[in-house]
């Protein structure tokens, strides 16, 4: 495992949808801390192979036998 992750946090003003792109985290200054932590979790998940595999394994177990469906309406 890597000793550290190099990442960049871009802080936006106004309304903005938080997201992660590789090692870049985009958040709004007004976002709650839980949003920042959530996005940092994606950086770890996507850049640490062991964590990535654990997340995929969890998702496979959690959704076993279910049909995919659109959550956004």
N, CA, C, O and CB atoms as a CASP TS submission, in Angstrom:
PFRMAT TS
TARGET T0000
AUTHOR 0000-0000-0000
METHOD Language model
MODEL 1
PARENT N/A
ATOM      1  N   UNK     1       0.841  -1.173   0.000  1.00  0.00           N
ATOM      2  CA  UNK     1       0.000   0.000   0.000  1.00  0.00           C
ATOM      3  C   UNK     1       0.893   1.246   0.000  1.00  0.00           C
ATOM      4  O   UNK     1       1.989   1.252   0.562  1.00  0.00           O
ATOM      5  CB  UNK     1      -0.961  -0.007   1.222  1.00  0.00           C
ATOM      6  N   UNK     2       0.394   2.283  -0.640  1.00  0.00           N
ATOM      7  CA  UNK     2       1.136   3.532  -0.700  1.00  0.00           C
ATOM      8  C   UNK     2       1.227   4.166   0.680  1.00  0.00           C
ATOM      9  O   UNK     2       0.307   4.050   1.490  1.00  0.00           O
ATOM     10  CB  UNK     2       0.480   4.498  -1.689  1.00  0.00           C
ATOM     11  N   UNK     3       2.336   4.831   0.939  1.00  0.00           N
ATOM     12  CA  UNK     3       2.504   5.533   2.210  1.00  0.00           C
ATOM     13  C   UNK     3       1.640   6.784   2.273  1.00  0.00           C
ATOM     14  O   UNK     3       1.269   7.233   3.357  1.00  0.00           O
ATOM     15  CB  UNK     3       3.968   5.901   2.422  1.00  0.00           C
ATOM     16  N   UNK     4       1.323   7.342   1.122  1.00  0.00           N
ATOM     17  CA  UNK     4       0.500   8.544   1.091  1.00  0.00           C
ATOM     18  C   UNK     4      -0.205   8.656  -0.245  1.00  0.00           C
ATOM     19  O   UNK     4       0.223   8.075  -1.243  1.00  0.00           O
ATOM     20  CB  UNK     4       1.348   9.795   1.356  1.00  0.00           C
ATOM     21  N   UNK     5      -1.273   9.399  -0.251  1.00  0.00           N
ATOM     22  CA  UNK     5      -1.998   9.674  -1.483  1.00  0.00           C
ATOM     23  C   UNK     5      -1.831  11.144  -1.808  1.00  0.00           C
ATOM     24  O   UNK     5      -2.091  11.998  -0.960  1.00  0.00           O
ATOM     25  CB  UNK     5      -3.503   9.293  -1.359  1.00  0.00           C
ATOM     26  N   UNK     6      -1.407  11.448  -3.005  1.00  0.00           N
ATOM     27  CA  UNK     6      -1.336  12.841  -3.431  1.00  0.00           C
ATOM     28  C   UNK     6      -2.690  13.204  -4.021  1.00  0.00           C
ATOM     29  O   UNK     6      -3.144  12.567  -4.971  1.00  0.00           O
ATOM     30  CB  UNK     6      -0.174  13.076  -4.468  1.00  0.00           C
ATOM     31  N   UNK     7      -3.326  14.205  -3.474  1.00  0.00           N
ATOM     32  CA  UNK     7      -4.618  14.621  -3.979  1.00  0.00           C
ATOM     33  C   UNK     7      -4.725  16.137  -3.931  1.00  0.00           C
ATOM     34  O   UNK     7      -3.968  16.812  -3.233  1.00  0.00           O
ATOM     35  CB  UNK     7      -5.751  13.970  -3.176  1.00  0.00           C
ATOM     36  N   UNK     8      -5.669  16.645  -4.679  1.00  0.00           N
ATOM     37  CA  UNK     8      -5.930  18.073  -4.747  1.00  0.00           C
ATOM     38  C   UNK     8      -7.371  18.308  -4.357  1.00  0.00           C
ATOM     39  O   UNK     8      -8.261  17.583  -4.801  1.00  0.00           O
ATOM     40  CB  UNK     8      -5.632  18.640  -6.161  1.00  0.00           C
ATOM     41  N   UNK     9      -7.616  19.320  -3.526  1.00  0.00           N
ATOM     42  CA  UNK     9      -8.973  19.695  -3.160  1.00  0.00           C
ATOM     43  C   UNK     9      -9.260  21.050  -3.792  1.00  0.00           C
ATOM     44  O   UNK     9      -8.555  22.027  -3.538  1.00  0.00           O
ATOM     45  CB  UNK     9      -9.161  19.737  -1.601  1.00  0.00           C
ATOM     46  N   UNK    10     -10.306  21.099  -4.623  1.00  0.00           N
ATOM     47  CA  UNK    10     -10.732  22.352  -5.231  1.00  0.00           C
ATOM     48  C   UNK    10     -11.973  22.813  -4.487  1.00  0.00           C
ATOM     49  O   UNK    10     -12.963  22.084  -4.422  1.00  0.00           O
ATOM     50  CB  UNK    10     -11.010  22.191  -6.772  1.00  0.00           C
ATOM     51  N   UNK    11     -11.931  24.004  -3.931  1.00  0.00           N
ATOM     52  CA  UNK    11     -13.047  24.525  -3.155  1.00  0.00           C
ATOM     53  C   UNK    11     -13.762  25.576  -3.983  1.00  0.00           C
ATOM     54  O   UNK    11     -13.167  26.570  -4.400  1.00  0.00           O
ATOM     55  CB  UNK    11     -12.567  25.115  -1.799  1.00  0.00           C
ATOM     56  N   UNK    12     -15.035  25.344  -4.214  1.00  0.00           N
ATOM     57  CA  UNK    12     -15.843  26.240  -5.036  1.00  0.00           C
ATOM     58  C   UNK    12     -16.775  27.067  -4.157  1.00  0.00           C
ATOM     59  O   UNK    12     -17.139  26.647  -3.059  1.00  0.00           O
ATOM     60  CB  UNK    12     -16.653  25.441  -6.074  1.00  0.00           C
ATOM     61  N   UNK    13     -17.152  28.224  -4.638  1.00  0.00           N
ATOM     62  CA  UNK    13     -18.143  29.031  -3.931  1.00  0.00           C
ATOM     63  C   UNK    13     -19.491  28.868  -4.623  1.00  0.00           C
ATOM     64  O   UNK    13     -19.553  28.506  -5.799  1.00  0.00           O
ATOM     65  CB  UNK    13     -17.718  30.534  -3.883  1.00  0.00           C
ATOM     66  N   UNK    14     -20.550  29.130  -3.903  1.00  0.00           N
ATOM     67  CA  UNK    14     -21.883  29.004  -4.477  1.00  0.00           C
ATOM     68  C   UNK    14     -22.324  27.560  -4.551  1.00  0.00           C
ATOM     69  O   UNK    14     -21.747  26.681  -3.911  1.00  0.00           O
ATOM     70  CB  UNK    14     -21.924  29.623  -5.852  1.00  0.00           C
ATOM     71  N   UNK    15     -23.357  27.332  -5.343  1.00  0.00           N
ATOM     72  CA  UNK    15     -23.894  25.978  -5.485  1.00  0.00           C
ATOM     73  C   UNK    15     -22.986  25.152  -6.380  1.00  0.00           C
ATOM     74  O   UNK    15     -22.586  25.587  -7.460  1.00  0.00           O
ATOM     75  CB  UNK    15     -25.328  26.010  -6.056  1.00  0.00           C
ATOM     76  N   UNK    16     -22.671  23.961  -5.913  1.00  0.00           N
ATOM     77  CA  UNK    16     -21.774  23.084  -6.666  1.00  0.00           C
ATOM     78  C   UNK    16     -22.004  21.666  -6.195  1.00  0.00           C
ATOM     79  O   UNK    16     -22.159  21.437  -4.996  1.00  0.00           O
ATOM     80  CB  UNK    16     -20.278  23.497  -6.489  1.00  0.00           C
ATOM     81  N   UNK    17     -22.033  20.714  -7.099  1.00  0.00           N
ATOM     82  CA  UNK    17     -22.196  19.315  -6.721  1.00  0.00           C
ATOM     83  C   UNK    17     -20.825  18.712  -6.458  1.00  0.00           C
ATOM     84  O   UNK    17     -19.972  18.681  -7.345  1.00  0.00           O
ATOM     85  CB  UNK    17     -22.950  18.519  -7.823  1.00  0.00           C
ATOM     86  N   UNK    18     -20.617  18.232  -5.237  1.00  0.00           N
ATOM     87  CA  UNK    18     -19.328  17.644  -4.875  1.00  0.00           C
ATOM     88  C   UNK    18     -19.084  16.383  -5.696  1.00  0.00           C
ATOM     89  O   UNK    18     -20.016  15.632  -5.986  1.00  0.00           O
ATOM     90  CB  UNK    18     -19.275  17.322  -3.361  1.00  0.00           C
ATOM     91  N   UNK    19     -17.828  16.154  -6.069  1.00  0.00           N
ATOM     92  CA  UNK    19     -17.472  14.935  -6.793  1.00  0.00           C
ATOM     93  C   UNK    19     -15.976  14.692  -6.675  1.00  0.00           C
ATOM     94  O   UNK    19     -15.215  15.543  -6.214  1.00  0.00           O
ATOM     95  CB  UNK    19     -17.892  15.029  -8.282  1.00  0.00           C
ATOM     96  N   UNK    20     -15.588  13.517  -7.101  1.00  0.00           N
ATOM     97  CA  UNK    20     -14.183  13.118  -7.087  1.00  0.00           C
ATOM     98  C   UNK    20     -13.803  12.653  -8.482  1.00  0.00           C
ATOM     99  O   UNK    20     -14.559  11.926  -9.126  1.00  0.00           O
ATOM    100  CB  UNK    20     -13.918  11.997  -6.032  1.00  0.00           C
ATOM    101  N   UNK    21     -12.640  13.069  -8.948  1.00  0.00           N
ATOM    102  CA  UNK    21     -12.147  12.660 -10.258  1.00  0.00           C
ATOM    103  C   UNK    21     -10.697  12.218 -10.067  1.00  0.00           C
ATOM    104  O   UNK    21      -9.783  13.042 -10.083  1.00  0.00           O
ATOM    105  CB  UNK    21     -12.268  13.828 -11.324  1.00  0.00           C
ATOM    106  N   UNK    22     -10.497  10.929  -9.889  1.00  0.00           N
ATOM    107  CA  UNK    22      -9.143  10.420  -9.662  1.00  0.00           C
ATOM    108  C   UNK    22      -8.635  10.822  -8.292  1.00  0.00           C
ATOM    109  O   UNK    22      -9.056  10.267  -7.277  1.00  0.00           O
ATOM    110  CB  UNK    22      -8.189  10.927 -10.742  1.00  0.00           C
ATOM    111  N   UNK    23      -7.737  11.783  -8.264  1.00  0.00           N
ATOM    112  CA  UNK    23      -7.205  12.261  -6.990  1.00  0.00           C
ATOM    113  C   UNK    23      -7.632  13.694  -6.707  1.00  0.00           C
ATOM    114  O   UNK    23      -7.142  14.316  -5.765  1.00  0.00           O
ATOM    115  CB  UNK    23      -5.687  12.163  -6.983  1.00  0.00           C
ATOM    116  N   UNK    24      -8.543  14.218  -7.519  1.00  0.00           N
ATOM    117  CA  UNK    24      -9.025  15.587  -7.315  1.00  0.00           C
ATOM    118  C   UNK    24     -10.406  15.554  -6.668  1.00  0.00           C
ATOM    119  O   UNK    24     -11.299  14.842  -7.127  1.00  0.00           O
ATOM    120  CB  UNK    24      -9.073  16.366  -8.660  1.00  0.00           C
ATOM    121  N   UNK    25     -10.572  16.327  -5.601  1.00  0.00           N
ATOM    122  CA  UNK    25     -11.850  16.410  -4.906  1.00  0.00           C
ATOM    123  C   UNK    25     -12.425  17.801  -5.151  1.00  0.00           C
ATOM    124  O   UNK    25     -11.766  18.808  -4.889  1.00  0.00           O
ATOM    125  CB  UNK    25     -11.689  16.121  -3.372  1.00  0.00           C
ATOM    126  N   UNK    26     -13.643  17.852  -5.647  1.00  0.00           N
ATOM    127  CA  UNK    26     -14.335  19.112  -5.867  1.00  0.00           C
ATOM    128  C   UNK    26     -15.440  19.256  -4.826  1.00  0.00           C
ATOM    129  O   UNK    26     -16.349  18.428  -4.771  1.00  0.00           O
ATOM    130  CB  UNK    26     -14.913  19.189  -7.306  1.00  0.00           C
ATOM    131  N   UNK    27     -15.372  20.281  -4.016  1.00  0.00           N
ATOM    132  CA  UNK    27     -16.394  20.531  -3.001  1.00  0.00           C
ATOM    133  C   UNK    27     -16.704  22.023  -2.967  1.00  0.00           C
ATOM    134  O   UNK    27     -15.916  22.851  -3.424  1.00  0.00           O
ATOM    135  CB  UNK    27     -15.929  20.029  -1.600  1.00  0.00           C
ATOM    136  N   UNK    28     -17.862  22.341  -2.417  1.00  0.00           N
ATOM    137  CA  UNK    28     -18.228  23.743  -2.221  1.00  0.00           C
ATOM    138  C   UNK    28     -17.835  24.153  -0.812  1.00  0.00           C
ATOM    139  O   UNK    28     -17.873  23.346   0.116  1.00  0.00           O
ATOM    140  CB  UNK    28     -19.754  23.973  -2.461  1.00  0.00           C
ATOM    141  N   UNK    29     -17.463  25.390  -0.667  1.00  0.00           N
ATOM    142  CA  UNK    29     -17.102  25.915   0.650  1.00  0.00           C
ATOM    143  C   UNK    29     -18.244  25.679   1.642  1.00  0.00           C
ATOM    144  O   UNK    29     -17.995  25.477   2.831  1.00  0.00           O
ATOM    145  CB  UNK    29     -16.766  27.427   0.562  1.00  0.00           C
ATOM    146  N   UNK    30     -19.478  25.701   1.170  1.00  0.00           N
ATOM    147  CA  UNK    30     -20.648  25.550   2.037  1.00  0.00           C
ATOM    148  C   UNK    30     -21.017  24.090   2.329  1.00  0.00           C
ATOM    149  O   UNK    30     -21.918  23.837   3.129  1.00  0.00           O
ATOM    150  CB  UNK    30     -21.826  26.242   1.408  1.00  0.00           C
ATOM    151  N   UNK    31     -20.335  23.122   1.692  1.00  0.00           N
ATOM    152  CA  UNK    31     -20.652  21.710   1.941  1.00  0.00           C
ATOM    153  C   UNK    31     -20.358  21.323   3.386  1.00  0.00           C
ATOM    154  O   UNK    31     -19.396  21.800   3.989  1.00  0.00           O
ATOM    155  CB  UNK    31     -19.858  20.807   0.988  1.00  0.00           C
ATOM    156  N   UNK    32     -21.196  20.459   3.924  1.00  0.00           N
ATOM    157  CA  UNK    32     -20.973  19.949   5.272  1.00  0.00           C
ATOM    158  C   UNK    32     -19.743  19.047   5.295  1.00  0.00           C
ATOM    159  O   UNK    32     -19.339  18.506   4.266  1.00  0.00           O
ATOM    160  CB  UNK    32     -22.213  19.184   5.778  1.00  0.00           C
ATOM    161  N   UNK    33     -19.155  18.892   6.476  1.00  0.00           N
ATOM    162  CA  UNK    33     -17.948  18.071   6.626  1.00  0.00           C
ATOM    163  C   UNK    33     -18.185  16.642   6.162  1.00  0.00           C
ATOM    164  O   UNK    33     -17.268  15.999   5.652  1.00  0.00           O
ATOM    165  CB  UNK    33     -17.482  18.071   8.079  1.00  0.00           C
ATOM    166  N   UNK    34     -19.409  16.135   6.333  1.00  0.00           N
ATOM    167  CA  UNK    34     -19.698  14.758   5.909  1.00  0.00           C
ATOM    168  C   UNK    34     -19.526  14.593   4.400  1.00  0.00           C
ATOM    169  O   UNK    34     -19.145  13.517   3.938  1.00  0.00           O
ATOM    170  CB  UNK    34     -21.124  14.361   6.319  1.00  0.00           C
ATOM    171  N   UNK    35     -19.800  15.637   3.632  1.00  0.00           N
ATOM    172  CA  UNK    35     -19.607  15.594   2.178  1.00  0.00           C
ATOM    173  C   UNK    35     -18.114  15.526   1.860  1.00  0.00           C
ATOM    174  O   UNK    35     -17.696  14.748   1.003  1.00  0.00           O
ATOM    175  CB  UNK    35     -20.255  16.837   1.495  1.00  0.00           C
ATOM    176  N   UNK    36     -17.317  16.333   2.543  1.00  0.00           N
ATOM    177  CA  UNK    36     -15.868  16.315   2.339  1.00  0.00           C
ATOM    178  C   UNK    36     -15.310  14.922   2.648  1.00  0.00           C
ATOM    179  O   UNK    36     -14.523  14.377   1.875  1.00  0.00           O
ATOM    180  CB  UNK    36     -15.177  17.386   3.226  1.00  0.00           C
ATOM    181  N   UNK    37     -15.720  14.361   3.769  1.00  0.00           N
ATOM    182  CA  UNK    37     -15.230  13.039   4.177  1.00  0.00           C
ATOM    183  C   UNK    37     -15.665  11.978   3.168  1.00  0.00           C
ATOM    184  O   UNK    37     -14.881  11.101   2.805  1.00  0.00           O
ATOM    185  CB  UNK    37     -15.745  12.677   5.593  1.00  0.00           C
ATOM    186  N   UNK    38     -16.910  12.061   2.719  1.00  0.00           N
ATOM    187  CA  UNK    38     -17.423  11.109   1.729  1.00  0.00           C
ATOM    188  C   UNK    38     -16.556  11.142   0.461  1.00  0.00           C
ATOM    189  O   UNK    38     -16.154  10.095  -0.046  1.00  0.00           O
ATOM    190  CB  UNK    38     -18.905  11.430   1.381  1.00  0.00           C
ATOM    191  N   UNK    39     -16.277  12.327  -0.039  1.00  0.00           N
ATOM    192  CA  UNK    39     -15.466  12.456  -1.258  1.00  0.00           C
ATOM    193  C   UNK    39     -14.030  11.986  -1.034  1.00  0.00           C
ATOM    194  O   UNK    39     -13.433  11.386  -1.928  1.00  0.00           O
ATOM    195  CB  UNK    39     -15.466  13.909  -1.743  1.00  0.00           C
ATOM    196  N   UNK    40     -13.466  12.252   0.151  1.00  0.00           N
ATOM    197  CA  UNK    40     -12.122  11.750   0.458  1.00  0.00           C
ATOM    198  C   UNK    40     -12.117  10.224   0.471  1.00  0.00           C
ATOM    199  O   UNK    40     -11.137   9.599   0.063  1.00  0.00           O
ATOM    200  CB  UNK    40     -11.631  12.298   1.819  1.00  0.00           C
ATOM    201  N   UNK    41     -13.205   9.629   0.937  1.00  0.00           N
ATOM    202  CA  UNK    41     -13.329   8.173   0.918  1.00  0.00           C
ATOM    203  C   UNK    41     -13.254   7.613  -0.485  1.00  0.00           C
ATOM    204  O   UNK    41     -12.666   6.553  -0.702  1.00  0.00           O
ATOM    205  CB  UNK    41     -14.625   7.751   1.562  1.00  0.00           C
ATOM    206  N   UNK    42     -13.854   8.324  -1.458  1.00  0.00           N
ATOM    207  CA  UNK    42     -13.766   7.880  -2.851  1.00  0.00           C
ATOM    208  C   UNK    42     -12.327   7.914  -3.360  1.00  0.00           C
ATOM    209  O   UNK    42     -11.916   7.028  -4.109  1.00  0.00           O
ATOM    210  CB  UNK    42     -14.655   8.752  -3.743  1.00  0.00           C
ATOM    211  N   UNK    43     -11.563   8.921  -2.965  1.00  0.00           N
ATOM    212  CA  UNK    43     -10.163   8.992  -3.391  1.00  0.00           C
ATOM    213  C   UNK    43      -9.399   7.782  -2.860  1.00  0.00           C
ATOM    214  O   UNK    43      -8.638   7.154  -3.597  1.00  0.00           O
ATOM    215  CB  UNK    43      -9.503  10.310  -2.901  1.00  0.00           C
ATOM    216  N   UNK    44      -9.598   7.459  -1.594  1.00  0.00           N
ATOM    217  CA  UNK    44      -8.928   6.293  -1.010  1.00  0.00           C
ATOM    218  C   UNK    44      -9.384   5.023  -1.719  1.00  0.00           C
ATOM    219  O   UNK    44      -8.563   4.201  -2.124  1.00  0.00           O
ATOM    220  CB  UNK    44      -9.216   6.195   0.511  1.00  0.00           C
ATOM    221  N   UNK    45     -10.702   4.869  -1.868  1.00  0.00           N
ATOM    222  CA  UNK    45     -11.263   3.679  -2.513  1.00  0.00           C
ATOM    223  C   UNK    45     -10.693   3.485  -3.917  1.00  0.00           C
ATOM    224  O   UNK    45     -10.396   2.358  -4.315  1.00  0.00           O
ATOM    225  CB  UNK    45     -12.790   3.781  -2.579  1.00  0.00           C
ATOM    226  N   UNK    46     -10.542   4.567  -4.662  1.00  0.00           N
ATOM    227  CA  UNK    46     -10.111   4.467  -6.056  1.00  0.00           C
ATOM    228  C   UNK    46      -8.600   4.414  -6.246  1.00  0.00           C
ATOM    229  O   UNK    46      -8.132   4.142  -7.351  1.00  0.00           O
ATOM    230  CB  UNK    46     -10.651   5.617  -6.821  1.00  0.00           C
ATOM    231  N   UNK    47      -7.833   4.668  -5.195  1.00  0.00           N
ATOM    232  CA  UNK    47      -6.380   4.717  -5.353  1.00  0.00           C
ATOM    233  C   UNK    47      -5.616   3.719  -4.498  1.00  0.00           C
ATOM    234  O   UNK    47      -4.396   3.618  -4.621  1.00  0.00           O
ATOM    235  CB  UNK    47      -5.899   6.078  -5.038  1.00  0.00           C
ATOM    236  N   UNK    48      -6.294   2.987  -3.643  1.00  0.00           N
ATOM    237  CA  UNK    48      -5.643   1.946  -2.837  1.00  0.00           C
ATOM    238  C   UNK    48      -6.266   0.608  -3.261  1.00  0.00           C
ATOM    239  O   UNK    48      -7.397   0.302  -2.883  1.00  0.00           O
ATOM    240  CB  UNK    48      -5.824   2.210  -1.264  1.00  0.00           C
ATOM    241  N   UNK    49      -5.527  -0.188  -4.047  1.00  0.00           N
ATOM    242  CA  UNK    49      -6.097  -1.408  -4.615  1.00  0.00           C
ATOM    243  C   UNK    49      -6.806  -2.321  -3.611  1.00  0.00           C
ATOM    244  O   UNK    49      -7.879  -2.843  -3.913  1.00  0.00           O
ATOM    245  CB  UNK    49      -5.023  -2.176  -5.279  1.00  0.00           C
ATOM    246  N   UNK    50      -6.239  -2.519  -2.448  1.00  0.00           N
ATOM    247  CA  UNK    50      -6.863  -3.424  -1.466  1.00  0.00           C
ATOM    248  C   UNK    50      -8.223  -2.876  -1.014  1.00  0.00           C
ATOM    249  O   UNK    50      -9.182  -3.636  -0.878  1.00  0.00           O
ATOM    250  CB  UNK    50      -5.930  -3.622  -0.236  1.00  0.00           C
ATOM    251  N   UNK    51      -8.308  -1.576  -0.784  1.00  0.00           N
ATOM    252  CA  UNK    51      -9.569  -0.951  -0.380  1.00  0.00           C
ATOM    253  C   UNK    51     -10.575  -1.035  -1.521  1.00  0.00           C
ATOM    254  O   UNK    51     -11.755  -1.306  -1.297  1.00  0.00           O
ATOM    255  CB  UNK    51      -9.346   0.525   0.037  1.00  0.00           C
ATOM    256  N   UNK    52     -10.108  -0.803  -2.742  1.00  0.00           N
ATOM    257  CA  UNK    52     -10.985  -0.890  -3.916  1.00  0.00           C
ATOM    258  C   UNK    52     -11.611  -2.275  -4.023  1.00  0.00           C
ATOM    259  O   UNK    52     -12.817  -2.400  -4.234  1.00  0.00           O
ATOM    260  CB  UNK    52     -10.202  -0.565  -5.201  1.00  0.00           C
ATOM    261  N   UNK    53     -10.802  -3.304  -3.879  1.00  0.00           N
ATOM    262  CA  UNK    53     -11.308  -4.675  -3.965  1.00  0.00           C
ATOM    263  C   UNK    53     -12.294  -4.977  -2.834  1.00  0.00           C
ATOM    264  O   UNK    53     -13.305  -5.642  -3.060  1.00  0.00           O
ATOM    265  CB  UNK    53     -10.144  -5.674  -3.926  1.00  0.00           C
ATOM    266  N   UNK    54     -12.010  -4.498  -1.626  1.00  0.00           N
ATOM    267  CA  UNK    54     -12.931  -4.712  -0.497  1.00  0.00           C
ATOM    268  C   UNK    54     -14.271  -4.037  -0.774  1.00  0.00           C
ATOM    269  O   UNK    54     -15.322  -4.610  -0.489  1.00  0.00           O
ATOM    270  CB  UNK    54     -12.320  -4.169   0.824  1.00  0.00           C
ATOM    271  N   UNK    55     -14.242  -2.832  -1.324  1.00  0.00           N
ATOM    272  CA  UNK    55     -15.476  -2.115  -1.643  1.00  0.00           C
ATOM    273  C   UNK    55     -16.275  -2.856  -2.712  1.00  0.00           C
ATOM    274  O   UNK    55     -17.495  -2.976  -2.603  1.00  0.00           O
ATOM    275  CB  UNK    55     -15.161  -0.686  -2.113  1.00  0.00           C
ATOM    276  N   UNK    56     -15.601  -3.347  -3.731  1.00  0.00           N
ATOM    277  CA  UNK    56     -16.296  -4.092  -4.804  1.00  0.00           C
ATOM    278  C   UNK    56     -16.884  -5.393  -4.261  1.00  0.00           C
ATOM    279  O   UNK    56     -17.997  -5.775  -4.621  1.00  0.00           O
ATOM    280  CB  UNK    56     -15.323  -4.400  -5.979  1.00  0.00           C
ATOM    281  N   UNK    57     -16.142  -6.063  -3.405  1.00  0.00           N
ATOM    282  CA  UNK    57     -16.617  -7.301  -2.794  1.00  0.00           C
ATOM    283  C   UNK    57     -17.855  -7.040  -1.937  1.00  0.00           C
ATOM    284  O   UNK    57     -18.824  -7.797  -1.995  1.00  0.00           O
ATOM    285  CB  UNK    57     -15.506  -7.941  -1.944  1.00  0.00           C
ATOM    286  N   UNK    58     -17.822  -5.966  -1.141  1.00  0.00           N
ATOM    287  CA  UNK    58     -18.968  -5.606  -0.314  1.00  0.00           C
ATOM    288  C   UNK    58     -20.191  -5.330  -1.186  1.00  0.00           C
ATOM    289  O   UNK    58     -21.284  -5.817  -0.897  1.00  0.00           O
ATOM    290  CB  UNK    58     -18.641  -4.378   0.556  1.00  0.00           C
ATOM    291  N   UNK    59     -20.012  -4.560  -2.241  1.00  0.00           N
ATOM    292  CA  UNK    59     -21.125  -4.234  -3.125  1.00  0.00           C
ATOM    293  C   UNK    59     -21.707  -5.489  -3.767  1.00  0.00           C
ATOM    294  O   UNK    59     -22.926  -5.624  -3.876  1.00  0.00           O
ATOM    295  CB  UNK    59     -20.673  -3.254  -4.205  1.00  0.00           C
ATOM    296  N   UNK    60     -20.847  -6.402  -4.190  1.00  0.00           N
ATOM    297  CA  UNK    60     -21.320  -7.653  -4.799  1.00  0.00           C
ATOM    298  C   UNK    60     -22.138  -8.469  -3.802  1.00  0.00           C
ATOM    299  O   UNK    60     -23.181  -9.017  -4.158  1.00  0.00           O
ATOM    300  CB  UNK    60     -20.131  -8.487  -5.313  1.00  0.00           C
ATOM    301  N   UNK    61     -21.668  -8.555  -2.551  1.00  0.00           N
ATOM    302  CA  UNK    61     -22.433  -9.288  -1.522  1.00  0.00           C
ATOM    303  C   UNK    61     -23.738  -8.575  -1.192  1.00  0.00           C
ATOM    304  O   UNK    61     -24.780  -9.211  -1.038  1.00  0.00           O
ATOM    305  CB  UNK    61     -21.593  -9.454  -0.240  1.00  0.00           C
ATOM    306  N   UNK    62     -23.674  -7.260  -1.087  1.00  0.00           N
ATOM    307  CA  UNK    62     -24.832  -6.467  -0.675  1.00  0.00           C
ATOM    308  C   UNK    62     -25.948  -6.488  -1.710  1.00  0.00           C
ATOM    309  O   UNK    62     -27.121  -6.381  -1.353  1.00  0.00           O
ATOM    310  CB  UNK    62     -24.413  -5.038  -0.411  1.00  0.00           C
ATOM    311  N   UNK    63     -25.602  -6.624  -2.984  1.00  0.00           N
ATOM    312  CA  UNK    63     -26.604  -6.562  -4.051  1.00  0.00           C
ATOM    313  C   UNK    63     -26.825  -7.907  -4.742  1.00  0.00           C
ATOM    314  O   UNK    63     -27.485  -7.964  -5.780  1.00  0.00           O
ATOM    315  CB  UNK    63     -26.193  -5.533  -5.077  1.00  0.00           C
ATOM    316  N   UNK    64     -26.287  -8.980  -4.187  1.00  0.00           N
ATOM    317  CA  UNK    64     -26.397 -10.300  -4.820  1.00  0.00           C
ATOM    318  C   UNK    64     -27.857 -10.637  -5.142  1.00  0.00           C
ATOM    319  O   UNK    64     -28.729 -10.557  -4.277  1.00  0.00           O
ATOM    320  CB  UNK    64     -25.794 -11.386  -3.904  1.00  0.00           C
ATOM    321  N   UNK    65     -28.103 -11.008  -6.375  1.00  0.00           N
ATOM    322  CA  UNK    65     -29.425 -11.431  -6.801  1.00  0.00           C
ATOM    323  C   UNK    65     -30.378 -10.295  -7.151  1.00  0.00           C
ATOM    324  O   UNK    65     -31.494 -10.551  -7.604  1.00  0.00           O
ATOM    325  CB  UNK    65     -30.029 -12.252  -5.741  1.00  0.00           C
ATOM    326  N   UNK    66     -29.973  -9.069  -6.956  1.00  0.00           N
ATOM    327  CA  UNK    66     -30.834  -7.934  -7.279  1.00  0.00           C
ATOM    328  C   UNK    66     -30.614  -7.503  -8.721  1.00  0.00           C
ATOM    329  O   UNK    66     -29.516  -7.625  -9.263  1.00  0.00           O
ATOM    330  CB  UNK    66     -30.570  -6.756  -6.321  1.00  0.00           C
ATOM    331  N   UNK    67     -31.671  -7.003  -9.323  1.00  0.00           N
ATOM    332  CA  UNK    67     -31.565  -6.429 -10.657  1.00  0.00           C
ATOM    333  C   UNK    67     -31.181  -4.962 -10.530  1.00  0.00           C
ATOM    334  O   UNK    67     -31.714  -4.263  -9.669  1.00  0.00           O
ATOM    335  CB  UNK    67     -32.896  -6.589 -11.445  1.00  0.00           C
ATOM    336  N   UNK    68     -30.265  -4.478 -11.370  1.00  0.00           N
ATOM    337  CA  UNK    68     -29.920  -3.058 -11.326  1.00  0.00           C
ATOM    338  C   UNK    68     -31.144  -2.191 -11.635  1.00  0.00           C
ATOM    339  O   UNK    68     -31.969  -2.551 -12.475  1.00  0.00           O
ATOM    340  CB  UNK    68     -28.785  -2.752 -12.321  1.00  0.00           C
ATOM    341  N   UNK    69     -31.258  -1.050 -10.954  1.00  0.00           N
ATOM    342  CA  UNK    69     -32.356  -0.130 -11.249  1.00  0.00           C
ATOM    343  C   UNK    69     -31.863   1.303 -11.089  1.00  0.00           C
ATOM    344  O   UNK    69     -30.968   1.579 -10.290  1.00  0.00           O
ATOM    345  CB  UNK    69     -33.578  -0.399 -10.323  1.00  0.00           C
ATOM    346  N   UNK    70     -32.449   2.193 -11.844  1.00  0.00           N
ATOM    347  CA  UNK    70     -32.119   3.620 -11.790  1.00  0.00           C
ATOM    348  C   UNK    70     -32.628   4.190 -10.471  1.00  0.00           C
ATOM    349  O   UNK    70     -33.803   4.024 -10.143  1.00  0.00           O
ATOM    350  CB  UNK    70     -32.736   4.392 -13.004  1.00  0.00           C
ATOM    351  N   UNK    71     -31.769   4.855  -9.712  1.00  0.00           N
ATOM    352  CA  UNK    71     -32.177   5.451  -8.440  1.00  0.00           C
ATOM    353  C   UNK    71     -32.618   6.897  -8.635  1.00  0.00           C
ATOM    354  O   UNK    71     -33.477   7.390  -7.905  1.00  0.00           O
ATOM    355  CB  UNK    71     -31.032   5.380  -7.421  1.00  0.00           C
ATOM    356  N   UNK    72     -32.042   7.564  -9.600  1.00  0.00           N
ATOM    357  CA  UNK    72     -32.380   8.963  -9.858  1.00  0.00           C
ATOM    358  C   UNK    72     -33.618   9.020 -10.742  1.00  0.00           C
ATOM    359  O   UNK    72     -33.699   8.339 -11.764  1.00  0.00           O
ATOM    360  CB  UNK    72     -31.189   9.716 -10.523  1.00  0.00           C
ATOM    361  N   UNK    73     -34.571   9.836 -10.338  1.00  0.00           N
ATOM    362  CA  UNK    73     -35.808   9.967 -11.132  1.00  0.00           C
ATOM    363  C   UNK    73     -35.842  11.276 -11.868  1.00  0.00           C
ATOM    364  O   UNK    73     -36.803  11.558 -12.583  1.00  0.00           O
ATOM    365  CB  UNK    73     -37.041   9.849 -10.245  1.00  0.00           C
TER
END
